[in-house]
Amino acid sequence: PVRRFEPDTMRFFPALLLFLLFACGQEVKTTPEDSHGAPAENETSSPESNALNVVQSWNNCHHPDSTGGFAALFDQSVIYYKTKLSGQKCLEKKVSFLQKHPDFNQRIIGEIQLDTLSADEIKCSFVKETRMDGKSNRYSAYMHLKKRGSDWKITIEGDETTDMNLQKKKSFLLETD
């Protein structure tokens, strides 16, 4: 005879599934997120914990199927690779880039360094590895997060390589004037 699982018995399946995933050595994403990749903020969590959640969510959004999560992560105004943009414009740039490069993916390598700038601002520094068009690159990246109500929002996004390239371009333009 076929045994039917009653609703009361079904409540143990999520715990069993998690146990099996851990027992088999599979990586399970533990960052709490809503269905769009945005961090589920917890007012009792530390600012550092919330900052790590935002960075991980940002990283997870770099996939064409997950770009909707960026909307919840960007502040209204963002310094995006040294250019002041609206959060909506940052979202549009991310979506456009990922649509043009569907094979793009990235991951964070190593630990995320957190520097508390004030009670409501944290700088996050990390190395991201990107893959696109069969090539892999690593960048020393950073972002600043600012607390807005109970949420932490990205107010600055950049990386040191782009900063140096922009500085070289600016210096070149000044020399040619």
C-alpha positions, 0 to 999 in steps of 0.5 A: 500500500502507498503511504500518504503523508499528512500535512502534520508529517509534511512539516518535518520535510524542510528540516530533513531536506536541509539536513540532507543537503548539509550531510551531502556537503552541498552549499546552502545559501543562508542569507535571508532574502525575499523572492526578489533577492533583496535582504530580509532586514531584521531590526534585531540583527547587527548592522554588520550582519545586515551589511553582509546580507546586502552585499550577498544579495547584491552579488546574487542579483548579478544574474539576468533572472534576479535583477529585480532585487537591485531595486530594493538595494540601491538608495535613491541617489548612488555614486555608481563607479564615480558618477552620481546616478539615481537608484533607478538609473543604476538598476537600468544600467545593471539590467542592460549590462546583464541582458547584453552579457547573458553569460556574465556571472560573478562571485565574491572571493574571500571575506568581506571587510566591513569598516564602520564609518558612522552609526548609520554608514558602513563601507564594505570591501571585497574581491569579486571574480567576474566571468564573461566571454570565456574570461575571468577577472578579479577586482577589488570592489567596494560599496558604502551602505547607509541605513534608511529607516530599518533598511540598509541601502547602497549609496556608493558602488565601485572598484579600484580598477575602474577608479584607476581607469577613470582617473587615467582618462580624466588625466589624459583629457586634462593633458590634451586641453 
